[in-house]
Amino acid sequence: MKKTLFWRVFLGYAAVIVFLAGGVALFAPGPMRQHHIREQAEGLEHLGILFEDSVTPYLLGMGKGNLEDIVTSIGKKTATRITVINPEGLVLADSEKEPRDMENHLYRPEIHAALQGEKQMSIRYSSTLKQEMMYMSLPLRAGDKVVGVLRMSLFMKELDLLFERLRAELLKTLGLVTLLALVAAFFFTRSISGPIRQFVDASGRVAAGDFDAKVSLGLHGEFKDFALKFNAMTSELKTLFQEVRLQAEELNSILASVKEGLGVLDDEARIVLCNASFRRIVQNDKPEGKYYWEVIRSSKFAEIIKKANAARAGVREELVLADRIFDCNVSYLASRERYVVTLHDMTEFKNLEKIKKDFVVNVSHELKTPLTAIKGFVETMEPAAGPEIRPSLEIVKRNTDRLIAIVSDLLVLSELEERGARLKKEDVDVRALAENVVRIFEKPARDKGLTLGITAGPGLPRIEADPYELERLLVNLVDNAVKYTDKGRVTVKLAADGGQFGIEVEDTGIGIDAEHIPHVFERFYVVDKSRSKKLGGTGLGLSIVKHIVQAHQGTISVKSRLGEGTTFSVSLPVT
């Protein structure tokens, strides 16, 4: 601080002061000398005017007494050389020299000008006195005629001595004023730099984390106001940082307690924050500051990050790391251009899911054989059964058929979940497929008095799909529509738009209450249990439909109003 602000300001002031003082010392003597010379010339002029009337009569021959004595007397009293010259240039009297020893002055510049009627001052070398002199000549008139010249003169040596004394006094005064100005500049600079140094020192302490740093209030003016506000600011910062520290500690505790792996990536794909679970998952104790691909060596994770970066939105997919299965969720924070990665370990859940699927498949296979045998024996016993046994056999047969249907649907669901996207796709004419399905249900619809038909837009394209699964989808939807419609119609609508193929199955049946709509695609969920049992429903048909649609990367939705009918809408990609 001392080498910067104080000395810079002080040396700046000092340079200005010295520059001004030097300028005065250098340029002031010249004008002062000229002013002094003018004053001396005016003094000589006034002196000549005073004695003009005393000298003029002698030039006209009317003077009393000796002109030489009068001039000598006046010259001694005024310390001035006085010379009287006639119009021909002859010296009539001089206070310093004998007139007869002096040359003709007719062509002296000041004499020549005075004889022309003009007063004139000149500084020149005197050939008579052998010194530089200042001359002031005045014309002596008698009426309008110049009858002579009165010349007053001073030795320039005396003027120069006086001027040197004046210049010496000037330099002394300048030196004293310069010294006082430098002292004043020193104290003024210190009065400014001192408070600023306090603020700088206090700011440095605050920057280092010492929020107890304060600035002295023994200041004045704006500095005092600044000090008050600075001290208030440090107190507020201390409070805020304490709150931030507590929040950070609380956040760290929360992050440490979260079992899911949590990491934050910046816009350069570096890991800037993570919790202990994340470190354990990636098997790295210090992943902060590293690029994510240095820590998580997975091409699938890189694809997820690229998707989130391209979409500037959240992406959620399954990820396998070190033989563990994780639900990877990447969220994009637009405000700070960062990505929040959460890794939820789903290995045990997936294992349980696989065990459940295997159990369902195994149980379904195991049940299918005895149920088929039971049905066979019931059908064998029916012809020989008496009237009292036949109703019981009908109940056994109906429930056996329902169990067989459930087992078959469970096997279908297991097969769809197992195959996933491995469908046997080929070019499919959906209209032809729909017409075949409609033929299957023409008799049941006719028996109930329903109108069953197809409406299709012009120029329907063929789509890439698994024809067997697509037929199963249509069978389930039309079967449900016919079963739950007592009057009216069932319509299959086909349309294509923007690369999507739409299939709608619309009925005028009993409809579905709004509270049941979110659950209709769940397994074993039945809206009307009594009616479903009566009609032989398993509660798995719509779940199968949903799996088929998802396997084809399509979407399905349902619209329904109780007592007015239901519409199932399926959208499938053309390719």
N, C-alpha and C positions, 0 to 999 in steps of 0.2 A: 504493500500500500504506500509506504514511504517513498519508494522508488518509482511509483507510477503517478497516482493522482496528485499527492501533495507537491512533489517536485515539478511535475508537469505544469500544474497551475501556477506555482510560485515562480518558476523560471519563465513562464509566459508573461506574468505580470512584470518580472524583473526586466525581461527583454524589451517590453513596451516602454517601461520607465527609462531605461538606459538609452533606448533609441530616441525617445523624446528629448531627454536631457542632452544627448550628443547632438541632436538636430539643432537645439537652441544654441548650444555652445559653438556649433559650426557656422550656422547661418545668421545668428542674431548680431554678431559684432559688425558686420558690414552695414546693415541698416542703421545700427546705433551710431556708427562713425558718420554716416551721411547725415543723420539727424543732428548730431553734434555740430557738424560743419555748417549746416543750415542755420542752427541756432546762433553760432558765432558770427555767421555772415549777417544775420538779422541784427545782432548786437552792434556790429560795426556800422551797419546802415543807420540804426537809430542814433548811434554816437555821431555819425557824420551829419545827420539831420539837425542834431542839437547845436553843432558848431558851425553849421552852414552860414548862418547869418553873421557870425563873428568874422568869418574869413572873406566873404564876398566883397565887402567894402574895399579891402586891400587890392583886389583885382581891378577895381574901378578907380584906384588912386585916391580913395577917400578914407583910408584906414589911419588910425591914430596909433602910434607905437610901432614897435618892431614886430613884423609878422613871424620872423624866425623865433623870437622869444615866446610869442604866444603859442606857436605850434609845438615848440619843445616842452613848454609848461603843460600843455594839454596832453601830450604824449606820455610824459612821466606820470601824470595823475591817472591816466586811463590804462597805462602799460600797453599802449598801442603806438605803432609807428604811424605818423600822420605826414602826408605829403601834399603840397599845394602846387598845381601845375597850371601854367597859362595856356591859352588856346594854341600857341605855337609849340607846345611840348616842353617848354623850359621849366625846370623845377625852380619855383620861387622860394619854397621853404620845405625843410624836412626835419623831423624830430630826431633822426638818427645820424644823418650825414650832412656834410656841407653841400649846399646846392651847386656850388661851382665845380665840385668834384664829380657831379652826377651827369650822366648822359642825357641826351634829349629823349623824352618819354612819349613823343608823339605817336610812335608806332607800337607802343605797348598795347596789348589787346583791350585791357580794361580802360586805358586812357582814350584810345581811339573810340570805343563805344560810348564813353561818357561825353566826349566832344560831340558825338552825334545825338546827344540828348538822352541817352539810355544809361541807367545804372547797371553795373555788371560786377559779378564776383568771379574771380579766377584764382586758381592755385597753380603756381609755377615757381621755377627756380629764379631767385634774385641774383642778377649778375653783380649788383652793387654790394649786397651783404653776403653773397656766396652761400645762401641757404634757401630752402624751399619755404615759400611764403604764401599766405592767403590774402588776396587783395580784394577790397571792396571800394569801387570808385563811384562818386556821385557827381553829376553835372552841376556847376554853379551858374545860376542864371541871373540875368539882370533884365527883367521883363521876359521877352520871348527869346532873348539871345543868350547863348552859352558863353560865359566870360572866363571859364576856367573849370578845373577839376579838383575836387577834394578826394584824396585817396587815403583810406585807412587800411592797415595791414597788420597781420599777426604772424609770428613764427610758427610754422607747422610742427616744429619740434615740440613746442609747448602743448599744442593741441594733441599731438601723439602721446605725450606723457600722460596727459589727463585721460585720454581714451584708454591707455593701457591700465591705468588705475581702475577705470570703470569696468573694463573687461575682467580684471582680476576679481573685482567685487562680484561681478556676474558669475564667474566660475565658482567662487566660494559659495554663493547663494545656490547655484545649481547643484553643487556637490551636497550641500546640506539638505536641500529639498529632495534630491535623489535618495540620500540615505534614509531620510524620514519616510519617503514613499516605499522604499524596500522593506523597512521595518513594518510599516502598515500592511504591505502586501503579505509579508510573512505571517503576521497574526491573523489577517483576514483569510488567507489560504488555510491556516490551521483551524480556524473556526468552522470552515466548510469541510475540510478533509477529516477532522476529528470525529464528528458525528457519523460521517459516511463510513469511516473505518469501524466504528462501533456496529453499524448495521451490517457491514461485510463480515466481521467476526461472528456476530450473532447468527447471520444467515449460514455461515459455514458450519457452526455448531448444530443448527437445525438440520442442515443437509446431512450431517453425520449421525442424526438421530437423537440429538439432545434437544428435546422440546421444552426444556426448562430454561433455555437461553432467553435472556431479556435484554432490552436496551435501556440505558439509564434515562430517566425522565427529566434530568437536569438540563434540558435543552430549551430552545425558544422557537417561537414561530412555527413554521411548517415542519421543522425537524421534530418538535414536540408532538405535533399531531401524528406525524409518521411513526414516532416511537410508540405512542398509545395504540395505534392501529396494528403495528408490528407485534407488540406484546399480546394484543387480543388475538391476532392471527395464530401465534405460536400456541396459545392456550387452546384455541379451537382445534388446531392441528393435533395437539396432544390427545385431546378427547376423541377426535375422529380416528386417529391411529390406534388408540386403545380399543375402540369399537371394532375397527378392521381386524386387529390382532385377535380379539375374542371371536369374531366371526370366522376368521381363518382357522383358528384352533378348533372351533365347532365344526367347520366344514371338513377339516382333516379327520376329526374323530368320526364324522358321519361316513366319509369316504372309506376310512379304515374298517368300519363296521359293515360296509356293504359287501356281500358275498360275491356279487357279480363283478367281473372285471370292468373297470372304467378307465378310459384313456381319452385324452384330448389332443388332437393334431392341429397344428397351425396351417396357414395357407401354403407353406413350403413342405408340408407333409412330415414335419418333425413332431415328435411326441413332447408336449410341453407339460403335461400333468397326467398322473395315473395313481391308482390306489394299490394297496398290497395285493389284492386278488389279481389285478392285471399283471403285476410283476410275477406272481406265481404261475399264472397261465402261460405267459410268454417265456418263462424260465430265464428272467434277466433281472438282476437286482437294481440296475441303474439304467433304465431305458430312456430317461428324460434327456432331451437334446439330440437324440438319434432319429434318423429317418425310420419310418415304420417298417420299411422292407429290410432294414438291418436287424430288426427285432422279431417281426412276424414273417417268417419265410413261407408265405402261402400265396400262390397265384390267385386263388379264389378271393382272398382278402383284398388283394390289389384290384381285382375286378370290382368288388363292392365299393371301394373308395373311388374308383373311376366313375362308377355309376352315380354315386352321390355328388361328385364334383360336376359331372355333366348335367345332372338334373337340378343341382342346387336344392336338393330336397332329401328327405330321409329315405334310407334303403334298409330292408330287413331280409336277411337270408341265412340259411344254415351254413356253418363253417366247421371244418374238421381240423383240429390242431392237436398234434401229439396223441392221436388215437382217441381224442375226446371230441364230442359233438357239441357245438355251441350255437345258440341263437344270437347271431351277430346283428346288431342294430346300429346304423350309422346315421346320426342326425346332423344337419347342417345349420350352423349359427351364422345367419347372414350379417348380423350386426358387427361381428368380429372376424368373419371369414375363417371360422374354425369348425372342426368336425369332432363330435362327441361319439366315441365308440363304446358300446356296452357289449360284454360277452357273458351270456347266461348259459351255464353248463346244463345241457339237456341230455347228457349221456345216460344217466339213470332213467330218465323219463322215456328216452328212445328205446332203451333196453326193455323197460316195462311194456312199452307199446308193442315192441316186437314179440315179447312173450305173450301179450294179450292176443295179438294177431295169430301167432302160432297156435295158441290155445283154442281160439275160435275156429281156425281151420281144422285142427285135429279133432275137436269135439264135433264139428259139423260133419266131418268125414265119418267119424265113429257113429254118429247118430243116424246118418243117412241109411246105412244098411239095416239096422233093426227096425227103423220106421218103415222102410220099404217092405220088410218081412211082415210087420204088423198089418200094414195095409193089405198085403197079399192074403194073409190068413183071414182078415175081416171079409174081403171080397169072396173068399172060398166059403166062409160060413154063411154068407147072406142068403143063398138059395135054400139052404136047409133050416134056416132059423124060423122059429115060430113067431106069431104076432107079438108075443110078450117080450121077445129078445131083440126083434128087429130095430125098435127105436134106440136101444142101447148101442147096437152095432153101428147105426147111423151116426150117433154122437162120436163114437170112437173113430169112425172113418173120417168124419169131418175134421176132427182135431188132429188126426194123423196127417191128413192132407195139409192142414195149416202148418204143422211142425215141419213137414217136408218142404213146404214153400219157404218157411223161415230159414231152414238149413240151406236151401238152394240160394236164397238171396244173400245169406252170410258168406257163402262160398264165392258168389259173384263179387261182393264187396271186397273180400280178401284178395281176389284175383286182380281187381282194378287197382287196389292200393299197392299190390306187389309189382304190377306191370308199370304203373305210373304212365310216363310218356312213351313207353315202348308199345305203341299201338301199331296195328297192321294197316297203315293208311294207303288208300288208293283213291282214284277219281270216283266220286259218288254222285249219282243223279238223285238228289234229295226228293224231288217230286215223285219219281218212280218208287222210291223207298216208302214214302208217305202213303202212296196209293195202295201198296201191298199191305201196310199196317191197317189202313182204313178197312180194307176188305175183311181182315180178320175180325173186326168188331162190328161189321154190318148187321149180323144176325142178333147179337145182344142189344144193339141200339134199336133195331126194328122191333124186337120183342118188348122194349120199354116205350115204344112210340116216339123215339128221338130221331132228329134229323142229323145225319153224320156226313160231313163233306169236307172238301179241300178248296181253298182259294189261293191262287198263286199269281204273282206278278209276271209280266212278260219277260222273256229272255233270261230266265234264271240260270246262273252259271253252275257248273259242277264244282264240288269242293273236295279238298283232300281230307279224308276222314276214314275211320274204321267203320265199314258198313255194318258189321255185326253189332258193334256197340251203339252206333247211331240208331239202328233198328230197335235195339233194346230200350233206348231213351224214348223213342216215339211210342213204343208199346206201353211202357209204364205211364206216360202222360195221358195217352188216349184211354187206357184202361181205367185210370183214376177218374177221368172226366166222365166216362160212361157210367161207372159205378155210382158216382155221387151226383148224377143228374137224373131227376125223375121226369122232367118234362122240358120241352124246348129243343135245344140243338147243341151239338158239339162240332166245332169247326177247327180244322188245321189250316193255319195261314202261313204261307211261305213268301219271303221277299228278300231282296239283296240290295245293299246300299253301301257305297264307300268301302268295299273290300270286306264287308261283313255280311254273313248270311243269317237271316232271322227266321226263327221257327216259333210260332205261337199256337198254343192249344187253348182254345176258348170254349167255355161251357156256360150254360144258364142254370147251373145246379144250385146246391144248398149254400155254397159260398163258405168262406172261412172268416171267423171272427178276427178282428185286428190284433188281439192279444196273442193269437196262435201263429200269425204269419212269420215272425222271426224264428220260429222253432220247427217249421214244417220240414226242413231238410235234415233234421237231426234223426239219428237212428232210433227206431222203435217209437217215434213220437206220432201219436194218433190223435187227431182232433176229436172225432166222435168214436169212442172206443166200442160202444155197443154196435154201431153200424158197421165199423171196421171188422169186428169179429163175425158179424152176420154175413158180410160179403167176402170174408176170407182174407182180409188185408193183413200184411205182416208189419207195416210201419217202416219198411226198408226201401220201398220203391223210389221215393223221392231222394233218399240218400244216395241210391245207385245212380239216379239221374244226375245229381250234382257232381259225383265223382267222374262220370263220363264227360260232362261239360268241361270240368277242370282239366281232365286229361287232354282234351282238344284245345286247351288254352282259350276257352270261351267264358261267357258269363250267363247266369240265369237269374231271373227275378220273378216275382209273383205279385199280382194285383187281384184283390178280391173284396167283395162286399157281401155280408151275410144275407142270404136269401136272394141274391141277384146273380151270382155266378163267380167264376174264377178264370183268370188268364195267366198261364205260365209262358214266359217269354225267354227264348234261348237265342244267344248271339254267338255265332261261330266264325272264325276267320276263314276266308275262301281258300287261302293257301297257307 
